[in-house]
Structures are given as structure tokens and as C-alpha cells.
Amino acid sequence: MENYISDLLDLGDPSAKVTDVITDNDTKFVFIEKKDRFMTCPFCGSRMKSKGKRIKQINHPVLQDGFKMILAVSVRKWHCDSCGAYDHDHFSFVEDRKRNTSLVPLMVLDKLKDLNTTARKAAADLNVSDTYVIETFMQYVSLPRLPFPDIISVDEVH
């Protein structure tokens, strides 16, 4: 069943595996962790030791069926005894220090193609804030201002 869910979500990270799916009221939690149980140091190449793991909740609104989808990603922190470096698990579908998958900005822009859709409506549909929708739009869409004309005509009205 987990392979079917991984194929359905198509996260694009072959090292990630789905371990469990739980539905709670209007939210679906998909638990994901790395297949690899060890990591090599990116600096010296020696094997690193795990310093524990934490669950990072990532918004992934790919299902448009009224449910919120949260990816509960298990992230391990690693320490190298040889050089003292620290690192953590990296997943290709989410950037470091982000709470949304890489697909969310594209979904925001797709929602805003409809001229009748507001930022608030798009935010409610995608389980993000309206500020996030506006900032994403401004980041990816360039709307340069028109230049002022040389002559401005003003008529007085009493």
C-alpha cells in the first residue's frame, strides 16, 4: 500500500518512503522517512551518527477534495565524530526551512490564472496564508508599471 501512495503523491524523491497514513477529521497525515539508515559526512566522507529525529509537518495541498494533506516528514540530525560537522536529512520535495512543498508556488500561480479568484480564496483552497499567496505572485510574476505621460491634463470640478 505504501508504494501505491508514494506513486500517487509522486514526490520525486526516490530515497523517501511512506510509512503510514492517518486520517483525522478533515486532515490526512502521510508519514514519510528516509529509506537510508546511515549518512556519510559531506566534508570528510566518514560515517555520521544519528542524534535523534523530529517530525516536520509540511503542507502539500495536492488533493483538492476538501481535506488538508500534511506530510509528516521524519528528519534526522546527524553528527560526524571525525570532523565535528552537523547535518540533517534533505528531501528533494521541500526546501530547507520551508513548510510547503515545492509544488505549492506552482499551484498558487495556477489558481491565480482565473481573474475572478482572490488571494484569500486561493489561500483557503491551498491551506496557506493570503500573504504567502501575494508574495509568491509578486516573486514569479513581473508587472512593470506603465510610464507616466509627458503631459497630464487636470480639469477642475466644483
CNS distance restraints for C-alpha pairs under 8 A (distance, minus, plus):
assign (resid   1 and name CA) (resid   5 and name CA) 6.43 0.50 0.50
assign (resid   2 and name CA) (resid   6 and name CA) 6.15 0.50 0.50
assign (resid   2 and name CA) (resid  17 and name CA) 7.48 0.50 0.50
assign (resid   2 and name CA) (resid  18 and name CA) 5.40 0.50 0.50
assign (resid   2 and name CA) (resid  19 and name CA) 6.44 0.50 0.50
assign (resid   2 and name CA) (resid  20 and name CA) 7.28 0.50 0.50
assign (resid   3 and name CA) (resid   7 and name CA) 6.12 0.50 0.50
assign (resid   3 and name CA) (resid  17 and name CA) 7.76 0.50 0.50
assign (resid   3 and name CA) (resid  18 and name CA) 7.32 0.50 0.50
assign (resid   4 and name CA) (resid   8 and name CA) 6.10 0.50 0.50
assign (resid   5 and name CA) (resid   9 and name CA) 6.10 0.50 0.50
assign (resid   5 and name CA) (resid  18 and name CA) 7.17 0.50 0.50
assign (resid   6 and name CA) (resid  10 and name CA) 5.94 0.50 0.50
assign (resid   6 and name CA) (resid  11 and name CA) 7.13 0.50 0.50
assign (resid   6 and name CA) (resid  17 and name CA) 6.91 0.50 0.50
assign (resid   6 and name CA) (resid  18 and name CA) 6.23 0.50 0.50
assign (resid   7 and name CA) (resid  11 and name CA) 7.97 0.50 0.50
assign (resid   9 and name CA) (resid  62 and name CA) 7.96 0.50 0.50
assign (resid  11 and name CA) (resid  92 and name CA) 7.97 0.50 0.50
assign (resid  11 and name CA) (resid  93 and name CA) 5.91 0.50 0.50
assign (resid  12 and name CA) (resid  92 and name CA) 6.92 0.50 0.50
assign (resid  12 and name CA) (resid  93 and name CA) 6.59 0.50 0.50
assign (resid  13 and name CA) (resid  91 and name CA) 6.69 0.50 0.50
assign (resid  13 and name CA) (resid  92 and name CA) 5.64 0.50 0.50
assign (resid  13 and name CA) (resid  93 and name CA) 6.75 0.50 0.50
assign (resid  15 and name CA) (resid  34 and name CA) 5.63 0.50 0.50
assign (resid  15 and name CA) (resid  35 and name CA) 5.46 0.50 0.50
assign (resid  15 and name CA) (resid  36 and name CA) 7.04 0.50 0.50
assign (resid  16 and name CA) (resid  32 and name CA) 6.46 0.50 0.50
assign (resid  16 and name CA) (resid  33 and name CA) 5.63 0.50 0.50
assign (resid  16 and name CA) (resid  34 and name CA) 4.61 0.50 0.50
assign (resid  16 and name CA) (resid  35 and name CA) 5.82 0.50 0.50
assign (resid  16 and name CA) (resid  91 and name CA) 7.49 0.50 0.50
assign (resid  17 and name CA) (resid  32 and name CA) 5.55 0.50 0.50
assign (resid  17 and name CA) (resid  33 and name CA) 5.66 0.50 0.50
assign (resid  17 and name CA) (resid  34 and name CA) 6.14 0.50 0.50
assign (resid  17 and name CA) (resid  35 and name CA) 6.11 0.50 0.50
assign (resid  18 and name CA) (resid  30 and name CA) 6.93 0.50 0.50
assign (resid  18 and name CA) (resid  31 and name CA) 5.78 0.50 0.50
assign (resid  18 and name CA) (resid  32 and name CA) 4.52 0.50 0.50
assign (resid  18 and name CA) (resid  33 and name CA) 6.71 0.50 0.50
assign (resid  19 and name CA) (resid  30 and name CA) 7.76 0.50 0.50
assign (resid  19 and name CA) (resid  31 and name CA) 5.54 0.50 0.50
assign (resid  19 and name CA) (resid  32 and name CA) 5.78 0.50 0.50
assign (resid  19 and name CA) (resid  33 and name CA) 7.16 0.50 0.50
assign (resid  20 and name CA) (resid  30 and name CA) 6.02 0.50 0.50
assign (resid  20 and name CA) (resid  31 and name CA) 5.12 0.50 0.50
assign (resid  20 and name CA) (resid  32 and name CA) 7.51 0.50 0.50
assign (resid  21 and name CA) (resid  28 and name CA) 7.08 0.50 0.50
assign (resid  21 and name CA) (resid  29 and name CA) 5.65 0.50 0.50
assign (resid  21 and name CA) (resid  30 and name CA) 4.56 0.50 0.50
assign (resid  21 and name CA) (resid  31 and name CA) 6.17 0.50 0.50
assign (resid  22 and name CA) (resid  28 and name CA) 5.85 0.50 0.50
assign (resid  22 and name CA) (resid  29 and name CA) 5.13 0.50 0.50
assign (resid  22 and name CA) (resid  30 and name CA) 6.61 0.50 0.50
assign (resid  23 and name CA) (resid  27 and name CA) 5.90 0.50 0.50
assign (resid  23 and name CA) (resid  28 and name CA) 4.44 0.50 0.50
assign (resid  23 and name CA) (resid  29 and name CA) 6.19 0.50 0.50
assign (resid  24 and name CA) (resid  28 and name CA) 6.26 0.50 0.50
assign (resid  24 and name CA) (resid  29 and name CA) 7.74 0.50 0.50
assign (resid  26 and name CA) (resid  66 and name CA) 7.35 0.50 0.50
assign (resid  26 and name CA) (resid  67 and name CA) 5.02 0.50 0.50
assign (resid  26 and name CA) (resid  68 and name CA) 6.26 0.50 0.50
assign (resid  27 and name CA) (resid  67 and name CA) 5.38 0.50 0.50
assign (resid  27 and name CA) (resid  68 and name CA) 4.60 0.50 0.50
assign (resid  27 and name CA) (resid  69 and name CA) 5.83 0.50 0.50
assign (resid  27 and name CA) (resid  70 and name CA) 7.13 0.50 0.50
assign (resid  28 and name CA) (resid  67 and name CA) 6.67 0.50 0.50
assign (resid  28 and name CA) (resid  68 and name CA) 6.08 0.50 0.50
assign (resid  28 and name CA) (resid  69 and name CA) 4.85 0.50 0.50
assign (resid  28 and name CA) (resid  70 and name CA) 6.15 0.50 0.50
assign (resid  29 and name CA) (resid  69 and name CA) 6.09 0.50 0.50
assign (resid  29 and name CA) (resid  70 and name CA) 4.95 0.50 0.50
assign (resid  29 and name CA) (resid  71 and name CA) 5.85 0.50 0.50
assign (resid  29 and name CA) (resid  72 and name CA) 6.32 0.50 0.50
assign (resid  30 and name CA) (resid  69 and name CA) 7.49 0.50 0.50
assign (resid  30 and name CA) (resid  70 and name CA) 6.34 0.50 0.50
assign (resid  30 and name CA) (resid  71 and name CA) 4.87 0.50 0.50
assign (resid  30 and name CA) (resid  72 and name CA) 5.77 0.50 0.50
assign (resid  31 and name CA) (resid  71 and name CA) 6.02 0.50 0.50
assign (resid  31 and name CA) (resid  72 and name CA) 4.64 0.50 0.50
assign (resid  31 and name CA) (resid  73 and name CA) 5.92 0.50 0.50
assign (resid  31 and name CA) (resid  74 and name CA) 7.45 0.50 0.50
assign (resid  32 and name CA) (resid  71 and name CA) 6.88 0.50 0.50
assign (resid  32 and name CA) (resid  72 and name CA) 6.09 0.50 0.50
assign (resid  32 and name CA) (resid  73 and name CA) 4.78 0.50 0.50
assign (resid  32 and name CA) (resid  74 and name CA) 6.14 0.50 0.50
assign (resid  33 and name CA) (resid  73 and name CA) 5.86 0.50 0.50
assign (resid  33 and name CA) (resid  74 and name CA) 4.96 0.50 0.50
assign (resid  33 and name CA) (resid  75 and name CA) 7.10 0.50 0.50
assign (resid  34 and name CA) (resid  74 and name CA) 7.64 0.50 0.50
assign (resid  34 and name CA) (resid  89 and name CA) 7.77 0.50 0.50
assign (resid  38 and name CA) (resid  47 and name CA) 7.26 0.50 0.50
assign (resid  38 and name CA) (resid  48 and name CA) 7.02 0.50 0.50
assign (resid  38 and name CA) (resid  49 and name CA) 7.58 0.50 0.50
assign (resid  38 and name CA) (resid  50 and name CA) 7.90 0.50 0.50
assign (resid  39 and name CA) (resid  47 and name CA) 6.02 0.50 0.50
assign (resid  39 and name CA) (resid  48 and name CA) 5.62 0.50 0.50
assign (resid  39 and name CA) (resid  49 and name CA) 7.77 0.50 0.50
assign (resid  39 and name CA) (resid  78 and name CA) 7.58 0.50 0.50
assign (resid  40 and name CA) (resid  45 and name CA) 5.44 0.50 0.50
assign (resid  40 and name CA) (resid  46 and name CA) 5.44 0.50 0.50
assign (resid  40 and name CA) (resid  47 and name CA) 4.45 0.50 0.50
assign (resid  40 and name CA) (resid  48 and name CA) 5.55 0.50 0.50
assign (resid  41 and name CA) (resid  45 and name CA) 4.61 0.50 0.50
assign (resid  41 and name CA) (resid  46 and name CA) 5.39 0.50 0.50
assign (resid  41 and name CA) (resid  47 and name CA) 6.10 0.50 0.50
assign (resid  41 and name CA) (resid  48 and name CA) 5.99 0.50 0.50
assign (resid  41 and name CA) (resid  80 and name CA) 6.38 0.50 0.50
assign (resid  41 and name CA) (resid  85 and name CA) 7.59 0.50 0.50
assign (resid  43 and name CA) (resid  83 and name CA) 7.87 0.50 0.50
assign (resid  43 and name CA) (resid  85 and name CA) 7.77 0.50 0.50
assign (resid  44 and name CA) (resid  82 and name CA) 7.66 0.50 0.50
assign (resid  44 and name CA) (resid  83 and name CA) 6.90 0.50 0.50
assign (resid  46 and name CA) (resid  80 and name CA) 7.26 0.50 0.50
assign (resid  46 and name CA) (resid  82 and name CA) 7.10 0.50 0.50
assign (resid  47 and name CA) (resid  80 and name CA) 6.90 0.50 0.50
assign (resid  48 and name CA) (resid  78 and name CA) 5.91 0.50 0.50
assign (resid  48 and name CA) (resid  79 and name CA) 5.36 0.50 0.50
assign (resid  48 and name CA) (resid  80 and name CA) 4.54 0.50 0.50
assign (resid  48 and name CA) (resid  81 and name CA) 7.00 0.50 0.50
assign (resid  49 and name CA) (resid  78 and name CA) 5.50 0.50 0.50
assign (resid  49 and name CA) (resid  79 and name CA) 5.28 0.50 0.50
assign (resid  49 and name CA) (resid  80 and name CA) 6.31 0.50 0.50
assign (resid  49 and name CA) (resid  81 and name CA) 7.66 0.50 0.50
assign (resid  50 and name CA) (resid  76 and name CA) 6.60 0.50 0.50
assign (resid  50 and name CA) (resid  77 and name CA) 5.90 0.50 0.50
assign (resid  50 and name CA) (resid  78 and name CA) 4.58 0.50 0.50
assign (resid  50 and name CA) (resid  79 and name CA) 6.38 0.50 0.50
assign (resid  51 and name CA) (resid  76 and name CA) 7.10 0.50 0.50
assign (resid  51 and name CA) (resid  77 and name CA) 5.33 0.50 0.50
assign (resid  51 and name CA) (resid  78 and name CA) 5.57 0.50 0.50
assign (resid  51 and name CA) (resid  79 and name CA) 6.63 0.50 0.50
assign (resid  52 and name CA) (resid  76 and name CA) 5.75 0.50 0.50
assign (resid  52 and name CA) (resid  77 and name CA) 5.96 0.50 0.50
assign (resid  52 and name CA) (resid  78 and name CA) 7.87 0.50 0.50
assign (resid  53 and name CA) (resid  74 and name CA) 6.38 0.50 0.50
assign (resid  53 and name CA) (resid  75 and name CA) 5.37 0.50 0.50
assign (resid  53 and name CA) (resid  76 and name CA) 4.12 0.50 0.50
assign (resid  53 and name CA) (resid  77 and name CA) 6.13 0.50 0.50
assign (resid  54 and name CA) (resid  74 and name CA) 5.72 0.50 0.50
assign (resid  54 and name CA) (resid  75 and name CA) 5.51 0.50 0.50
assign (resid  54 and name CA) (resid  76 and name CA) 6.58 0.50 0.50
assign (resid  55 and name CA) (resid  72 and name CA) 5.94 0.50 0.50
assign (resid  55 and name CA) (resid  73 and name CA) 5.49 0.50 0.50
assign (resid  55 and name CA) (resid  74 and name CA) 4.63 0.50 0.50
assign (resid  55 and name CA) (resid  75 and name CA) 6.24 0.50 0.50
assign (resid  56 and name CA) (resid  71 and name CA) 7.93 0.50 0.50
assign (resid  56 and name CA) (resid  72 and name CA) 5.70 0.50 0.50
assign (resid  56 and name CA) (resid  73 and name CA) 5.11 0.50 0.50
assign (resid  56 and name CA) (resid  74 and name CA) 6.33 0.50 0.50
assign (resid  56 and name CA) (resid  75 and name CA) 6.85 0.50 0.50
assign (resid  57 and name CA) (resid  70 and name CA) 6.14 0.50 0.50
assign (resid  57 and name CA) (resid  71 and name CA) 5.68 0.50 0.50
assign (resid  57 and name CA) (resid  72 and name CA) 4.68 0.50 0.50
assign (resid  57 and name CA) (resid  73 and name CA) 6.24 0.50 0.50
assign (resid  57 and name CA) (resid  99 and name CA) 6.89 0.50 0.50
assign (resid  58 and name CA) (resid  70 and name CA) 5.56 0.50 0.50
assign (resid  58 and name CA) (resid  71 and name CA) 4.94 0.50 0.50
assign (resid  58 and name CA) (resid  72 and name CA) 6.40 0.50 0.50
assign (resid  58 and name CA) (resid  73 and name CA) 7.17 0.50 0.50
assign (resid  58 and name CA) (resid  94 and name CA) 7.93 0.50 0.50
assign (resid  58 and name CA) (resid  98 and name CA) 7.88 0.50 0.50
assign (resid  58 and name CA) (resid  99 and name CA) 4.85 0.50 0.50
assign (resid  58 and name CA) (resid 100 and name CA) 5.33 0.50 0.50
assign (resid  58 and name CA) (resid 101 and name CA) 6.61 0.50 0.50
assign (resid  59 and name CA) (resid  69 and name CA) 6.40 0.50 0.50
assign (resid  59 and name CA) (resid  70 and name CA) 4.96 0.50 0.50
assign (resid  59 and name CA) (resid  71 and name CA) 6.37 0.50 0.50
assign (resid  59 and name CA) (resid  99 and name CA) 6.08 0.50 0.50
assign (resid  59 and name CA) (resid 100 and name CA) 4.69 0.50 0.50
assign (resid  59 and name CA) (resid 101 and name CA) 6.39 0.50 0.50
assign (resid  59 and name CA) (resid 127 and name CA) 7.46 0.50 0.50
assign (resid  60 and name CA) (resid  68 and name CA) 7.93 0.50 0.50
assign (resid  60 and name CA) (resid  69 and name CA) 5.54 0.50 0.50
assign (resid  60 and name CA) (resid  70 and name CA) 5.91 0.50 0.50
assign (resid  60 and name CA) (resid  71 and name CA) 6.61 0.50 0.50
assign (resid  60 and name CA) (resid 100 and name CA) 6.31 0.50 0.50
assign (resid  60 and name CA) (resid 101 and name CA) 5.77 0.50 0.50
assign (resid  60 and name CA) (resid 103 and name CA) 7.65 0.50 0.50
assign (resid  60 and name CA) (resid 104 and name CA) 7.03 0.50 0.50
assign (resid  61 and name CA) (resid  68 and name CA) 6.33 0.50 0.50
assign (resid  61 and name CA) (resid  69 and name CA) 5.60 0.50 0.50
assign (resid  61 and name CA) (resid  70 and name CA) 7.85 0.50 0.50
assign (resid  61 and name CA) (resid 104 and name CA) 7.26 0.50 0.50
assign (resid  61 and name CA) (resid 126 and name CA) 5.50 0.50 0.50
assign (resid  61 and name CA) (resid 127 and name CA) 6.89 0.50 0.50
assign (resid  62 and name CA) (resid  69 and name CA) 7.48 0.50 0.50
assign (resid  63 and name CA) (resid  67 and name CA) 7.08 0.50 0.50
assign (resid  63 and name CA) (resid  68 and name CA) 7.67 0.50 0.50
assign (resid  63 and name CA) (resid  69 and name CA) 7.07 0.50 0.50
assign (resid  64 and name CA) (resid 125 and name CA) 7.84 0.50 0.50
assign (resid  68 and name CA) (resid 127 and name CA) 7.02 0.50 0.50
assign (resid  75 and name CA) (resid  88 and name CA) 6.75 0.50 0.50
assign (resid  75 and name CA) (resid  89 and name CA) 5.50 0.50 0.50
assign (resid  75 and name CA) (resid  90 and name CA) 7.87 0.50 0.50
assign (resid  76 and name CA) (resid  88 and name CA) 5.58 0.50 0.50
assign (resid  76 and name CA) (resid  89 and name CA) 5.63 0.50 0.50
assign (resid  77 and name CA) (resid  86 and name CA) 7.26 0.50 0.50
assign (resid  77 and name CA) (resid  87 and name CA) 5.96 0.50 0.50
assign (resid  77 and name CA) (resid  88 and name CA) 4.35 0.50 0.50
assign (resid  77 and name CA) (resid  89 and name CA) 6.79 0.50 0.50
assign (resid  78 and name CA) (resid  86 and name CA) 5.61 0.50 0.50
assign (resid  78 and name CA) (resid  87 and name CA) 5.11 0.50 0.50
assign (resid  78 and name CA) (resid  88 and name CA) 5.54 0.50 0.50
assign (resid  78 and name CA) (resid  89 and name CA) 7.95 0.50 0.50
assign (resid  79 and name CA) (resid  84 and name CA) 6.60 0.50 0.50
assign (resid  79 and name CA) (resid  85 and name CA) 5.87 0.50 0.50
assign (resid  79 and name CA) (resid  86 and name CA) 4.62 0.50 0.50
assign (resid  79 and name CA) (resid  87 and name CA) 6.57 0.50 0.50
assign (resid  80 and name CA) (resid  84 and name CA) 5.07 0.50 0.50
assign (resid  80 and name CA) (resid  85 and name CA) 5.29 0.50 0.50
assign (resid  80 and name CA) (resid  86 and name CA) 6.46 0.50 0.50
assign (resid  81 and name CA) (resid  85 and name CA) 7.71 0.50 0.50
assign (resid  90 and name CA) (resid  96 and name CA) 7.46 0.50 0.50
assign (resid  91 and name CA) (resid  95 and name CA) 7.41 0.50 0.50
assign (resid  93 and name CA) (resid 101 and name CA) 5.63 0.50 0.50
assign (resid  93 and name CA) (resid 102 and name CA) 5.64 0.50 0.50
assign (resid  93 and name CA) (resid 103 and name CA) 7.83 0.50 0.50
assign (resid  94 and name CA) (resid  98 and name CA) 6.70 0.50 0.50
assign (resid  94 and name CA) (resid  99 and name CA) 7.72 0.50 0.50
assign (resid  94 and name CA) (resid 100 and name CA) 6.68 0.50 0.50
assign (resid  94 and name CA) (resid 101 and name CA) 4.62 0.50 0.50
assign (resid  94 and name CA) (resid 102 and name CA) 5.52 0.50 0.50
assign (resid  95 and name CA) (resid 101 and name CA) 7.39 0.50 0.50
assign (resid  95 and name CA) (resid 102 and name CA) 7.15 0.50 0.50
assign (resid 100 and name CA) (resid 104 and name CA) 6.34 0.50 0.50
assign (resid 102 and name CA) (resid 106 and name CA) 7.88 0.50 0.50
assign (resid 103 and name CA) (resid 107 and name CA) 6.37 0.50 0.50
assign (resid 104 and name CA) (resid 108 and name CA) 6.15 0.50 0.50
assign (resid 104 and name CA) (resid 126 and name CA) 7.72 0.50 0.50
assign (resid 105 and name CA) (resid 109 and name CA) 6.32 0.50 0.50
assign (resid 105 and name CA) (resid 136 and name CA) 6.28 0.50 0.50
assign (resid 106 and name CA) (resid 110 and name CA) 6.13 0.50 0.50
assign (resid 107 and name CA) (resid 111 and name CA) 6.12 0.50 0.50
assign (resid 107 and name CA) (resid 126 and name CA) 7.89 0.50 0.50
assign (resid 108 and name CA) (resid 112 and name CA) 6.27 0.50 0.50
assign (resid 108 and name CA) (resid 122 and name CA) 6.72 0.50 0.50
assign (resid 108 and name CA) (resid 123 and name CA) 7.95 0.50 0.50
assign (resid 108 and name CA) (resid 126 and name CA) 7.57 0.50 0.50
assign (resid 108 and name CA) (resid 133 and name CA) 6.36 0.50 0.50
assign (resid 108 and name CA) (resid 136 and name CA) 7.45 0.50 0.50
assign (resid 108 and name CA) (resid 137 and name CA) 7.60 0.50 0.50
assign (resid 109 and name CA) (resid 113 and name CA) 6.43 0.50 0.50
assign (resid 109 and name CA) (resid 136 and name CA) 7.84 0.50 0.50
assign (resid 109 and name CA) (resid 137 and name CA) 6.56 0.50 0.50
assign (resid 110 and name CA) (resid 114 and name CA) 7.93 0.50 0.50
assign (resid 111 and name CA) (resid 117 and name CA) 7.13 0.50 0.50
assign (resid 111 and name CA) (resid 122 and name CA) 6.11 0.50 0.50
assign (resid 112 and name CA) (resid 117 and name CA) 6.01 0.50 0.50
assign (resid 112 and name CA) (resid 118 and name CA) 7.34 0.50 0.50
assign (resid 112 and name CA) (resid 119 and name CA) 7.56 0.50 0.50
assign (resid 112 and name CA) (resid 122 and name CA) 7.13 0.50 0.50
assign (resid 113 and name CA) (resid 117 and name CA) 7.92 0.50 0.50
assign (resid 117 and name CA) (resid 121 and name CA) 6.32 0.50 0.50
assign (resid 117 and name CA) (resid 122 and name CA) 6.73 0.50 0.50
assign (resid 118 and name CA) (resid 122 and name CA) 6.30 0.50 0.50
assign (resid 119 and name CA) (resid 123 and name CA) 6.01 0.50 0.50
assign (resid 119 and name CA) (resid 130 and name CA) 5.51 0.50 0.50
assign (resid 119 and name CA) (resid 133 and name CA) 5.99 0.50 0.50
assign (resid 119 and name CA) (resid 134 and name CA) 6.55 0.50 0.50
assign (resid 120 and name CA) (resid 124 and name CA) 6.18 0.50 0.50
assign (resid 120 and name CA) (resid 129 and name CA) 7.67 0.50 0.50
assign (resid 120 and name CA) (resid 130 and name CA) 5.15 0.50 0.50
assign (resid 121 and name CA) (resid 125 and name CA) 6.23 0.50 0.50
assign (resid 122 and name CA) (resid 126 and name CA) 6.18 0.50 0.50
assign (resid 122 and name CA) (resid 130 and name CA) 7.63 0.50 0.50
assign (resid 122 and name CA) (resid 133 and name CA) 7.29 0.50 0.50
assign (resid 123 and name CA) (resid 127 and name CA) 5.80 0.50 0.50
assign (resid 123 and name CA) (resid 128 and name CA) 4.90 0.50 0.50
assign (resid 123 and name CA) (resid 129 and name CA) 5.35 0.50 0.50
assign (resid 123 and name CA) (resid 130 and name CA) 5.12 0.50 0.50
assign (resid 123 and name CA) (resid 132 and name CA) 7.85 0.50 0.50
assign (resid 123 and name CA) (resid 133 and name CA) 6.26 0.50 0.50
assign (resid 124 and name CA) (resid 128 and name CA) 6.60 0.50 0.50
assign (resid 124 and name CA) (resid 129 and name CA) 7.51 0.50 0.50
assign (resid 124 and name CA) (resid 130 and name CA) 7.98 0.50 0.50
assign (resid 128 and name CA) (resid 132 and name CA) 6.60 0.50 0.50
assign (resid 128 and name CA) (resid 133 and name CA) 7.40 0.50 0.50
assign (resid 129 and name CA) (resid 133 and name CA) 6.59 0.50 0.50
assign (resid 130 and name CA) (resid 134 and name CA) 6.27 0.50 0.50
assign (resid 131 and name CA) (resid 135 and name CA) 6.08 0.50 0.50
assign (resid 132 and name CA) (resid 136 and name CA) 5.99 0.50 0.50
assign (resid 133 and name CA) (resid 137 and name CA) 6.15 0.50 0.50
assign (resid 134 and name CA) (resid 138 and name CA) 6.17 0.50 0.50
assign (resid 135 and name CA) (resid 139 and name CA) 6.05 0.50 0.50
assign (resid 136 and name CA) (resid 140 and name CA) 6.33 0.50 0.50
assign (resid 137 and name CA) (resid 141 and name CA) 5.68 0.50 0.50
assign (resid 138 and name CA) (resid 142 and name CA) 6.92 0.50 0.50
